[in-house]
Amino acid sequence: MTTANEILRKLPAVERVLQHPDVVAALGGAQLPRELLAEVAREVLEAIRARVLAGEALDSDLADLEAVVGEVLALARKRALPGLMPVINATGVVLHTNLGRSPLPKVTLEAMARASGYCNLEFDLSAGVRGYRHDAVAPLICELTGAEAALVVNNNAAAVLLTLAALAAGREVVVSRGELVEIGGSFRIPDVMGQSGAILREVGSTNKTRTADYASAVGPDTAALMKVHTSNYRVMGFTEGVGLEELVVVGRDYGVPVLEDLGSGYLIPLAGLERLEEGGEPNVRASVASGADLVTFSGDKLLGGPQAGIIVGKREAVQKCASHPLMRALRPDKVTFAALEAVLLLYRDPRRALEEIPTLRMLSQPLETLDARAEKLAGAIRAALESDVGRGAAAGVSVEVVDEVSQAGGGTLPLIEFPSRVVELRAASGGMNRVAERLRHFTPPVIARVREDGLVLDPRTVADDEFAAVAEGLVFAFDGMTV
């Protein structure tokens, strides 16, 4: 029997591993830095030593040079891959938070490239003096929303934090109990408010809040009345709430500013997306027209742009936010401004916005289009599985187009379902969870859903030029499996 000491003596030195022909070839061909290979070699050898000393592995092959080199190269190549990589979203969830929410329009790539070098981010080309970075997008935002002024920060949570810090630090902000929402990552409105220095004053009950509740709460310490759009849930049944227009009247009567956190960021009404407003989703332009002093919303949800928080409203209130010390910490970079401007420019032509902003295009796809696309995807999958490459790998697997519903996702439109047609794969023996797992390890990874032992692929969130990759991914996923 091989002893631990014998295995340890057989272990090659790091330098011997680095001089192996396969490693030398990787240095030249795969562009793996020598420093990375040396670090990985040390880790692999140390891990083998630890296993041997712990008695977990007493196999002499473990210390074989070829085995060590293979493990080092595999781990080094894995570490050399970028942490972020493109995936195919076949879930039907349009604003998938785990997959980066809004896919950006192609025009943003050109805009981001233009801004990636030196650009006039804070330079007035006409006057030859220092400029203001918000000048590139603020007028455009005001044009689209009807606001007097606008400001952009890192995300909507930052927008809410800044508005509260600038307008209400040390004073009370009145909010309905039914609107104390929790956003992603367990961040809650009361927590954000606490960090801003504002003092929360809850009014009403979970299911009912009236105008009189706000009015009776106003006092000398009141800094603002705040309305929070419940974008990720709804309270149904025996309910009553106060609309923004009503709240603005209360604010005017008592001389108190009114703030609204819209969250999602549905910018302007668009033909083809009437269901959003029918489902209770307010648009930014309407909120501004209602007279709110400040309105905050996201750039990377229903607006369809990069991650950003946008503040619009009355000039004096926006200026208070712009001059607050937090603004320096929360301001976006030049690439974000470039991408946001490119998306906003599309909104000048609503028809073009629906066609070129992926989020809007996916949400507005008619059912007949989805049915035709699902049939096309199903055909590509059947052809791939029945080919010489795929034949036998998925024998007995059915590929059918069936009814389903898609979701907006991203904490938006909780009550709106979008009828869809999807491709569903089934096998008598099941095993679709394993297929979904293997799809995630394909290149590019394909993210699908498993529903009642069926693998569901929703073409709403899959581009036409990704159909072939989905089909190839399924051949890869079924290869070597028994279903």
Secondary structure, 3 states (H helix, E strand, C coil): CCCHHHHHHHCCCHHHHHCCHHHHHHHHHCCCCHHHHHHHHHHHHHHHHHHHHCCCCCCHHHHCHHHHHHHHHHHHHHHHCCCCCCCEECCCEEECHHHCCCCCCHHHHHHHHHHCCCCCCCEECCCCEECCHHHHCHHHHHHHHCCCEEEEECCHHHHHHHHHHHHHCCCEEEEEHHHCCECHHHCEHHHHHHHHCCEEEEECCCCECCHHHHHHHCCCCEEEEEEECCCCCCCCCCCECCCHHHHHHHHHHHCCCEEEEEECCCCCCCCCCHHHHHCCCCCHHHHHHCCCCEEEEECCCCCCCCCCEEEEECHHHHHHHHCCCHHHHHCCCHHHHHHHHHHHHHCCCHHHHHHHCHHHHHHCCCHHHHHHHHHHHHHHHHHHHHCCCCCCCCCCCEEEEEEEEEEEECCECCCCCEEEEEEEEECCCCCHHHHHHHHCCCCCCEECEEECCEEEECHHHCCHHHHHHHHHHHHHHHCCCCC
